[in-house]
Amino acid sequence: MAALEPFEPAPHLAVAVSGGADSLALCLLVHAWALTRGGRVTALTVDHRLRADSTAEAAQVGCWLRTHGIEHRILVWSETKPATGIQEAARQARYRLLVAACREACVLHLLLAHHAADQTETMLLRLLGGSGVFGLAAMQPVVVTPHCRILRPLLGIQPGSLRQYLSARGQPWVEDATNRSSTFARVRVRRALPSLAANGLDSGEISRIHATMQHARAMTDAATVAWLASGVTCHAAGYAEMDLSCLGDAPTFLAVRVLGRLIMAVGGGCWEPDEAAVHRLRQRCLVAAPGMVATLGRCRLQCRAHSLLVCRERRNLPLPQLVSPQLMSTAGVVHWDGRFAIRIVATATALPASLQLQALAAIPVDERVVPNPSAVPKVVWPTLPALVDTHGLAQVPHLGYRRGGKILTFM
């Protein structure tokens, strides 16, 4: 855990626990570590409702953990399940539920039980998928999100030692039958490992390649941050301006990385767009005349004389939401469109019953009531969050418009 520092005094840690050997071992190990710091652990089990016995298994995990004095919560994936791509959809739902639980409980650290064998399989899967340096760097031990740090302390540990640890403690675990099904690519890669080793690509060689990719990624990440800091101006209204010379002067792989990161941030996404698509977009921008417009990753990009304006496109903006206690998460914060955190501010009067939070796109705006209409480019206006009630537009903080008293703070 020392490599994952810093932690606050008496840390509260969340551990994702499926009930399998890896996550149970992690939970028990972290629980013991937290006690030495005066902290505590909350175990989070996601019930995907994909198997008939998943609910019973989640309950069993809770029984096991309570005997160790560990708090346990079950998070249910209750949404309609897709007909295809179920594993990826389940993975995304799992992360969404886990991070939301951490946010609601004000937990800063979410620990996952990925181990050395998982890392090997991930790297090989990405190699088969044509990934470059960043994909082949595979999973990172520390990933900082807006809501918590995702930590993977077991990436250097083989799964066999985790099972031995549980066996020594007399702790049973759940065996997931899907881990043996050749329907899934990860299982097929796992079964191919002995053949790969026989042909020279053994675990040692894979680890060497992975270490090289990790080093390359770290160097590129540092260079990306430096280029973003020097060539990009970010605005509170959720848009950014990039110096076109940044795209042209940087090495191609670095320019693509910088542009991809910027699109991810402005578009409110969790992942950068496809690398090939970003590369094509960069090529267009370098030769385009001012006024050229393109879209990618929920963003609208427009070339100007010497800069590139990147803002959220107006497609697929959030639907109107009634402003109610149910809408607001713990600490009075709503996360809107992956881009804004909106906090309730106490007022002398109650919130209007009809108050809605929605994108400005569907609401006519009289420019005469906007204090400084040129402060934010007009193309950005429709993508801004606004408050609307039965009398019309109530508040657009990023345009400085407020019809009545201050209701919400936008961050």
Buried (B, 14 or more C-beta within 10 A) or exposed (E): BEEBEEBEEEBBBBBBBBBBBBBBBBBBBBBEBBEEBEBBBBBBBBBBBEEEEBEEBBBBBBEBBEEBEBBBBBBBBEEEEEEEEEEEBBEEBBBBBBBBBBBEBEBBBBBBBBBBBBBBBBBBBBBEEEBBBBBBBBBBBEEEEEBBBBBBBBBEBEBEEBBEBBEEEEBEBBEBEEEEEEEBBBBBBBEEBEEBBEEEBEBEEBBEBBEEBBEBBEEBBEBBEEBBEEBBEBBEBBBBBBBBEBBEEBEEBBBBBBBBBBBBBBBBBEEBBEBEBBBBBBEEBEEBEEEBEBEBBBBBBBBEEEBBBBBBBBEEBBEBBEBEEEEBEEEBBBBBBBBBBBEBEEEEEEBBEEBBBBBBEEBEBEEEBBEEBEEBBEBBBBBBBBBBBEEEBBBBBBBBBBBEEEBBEBE
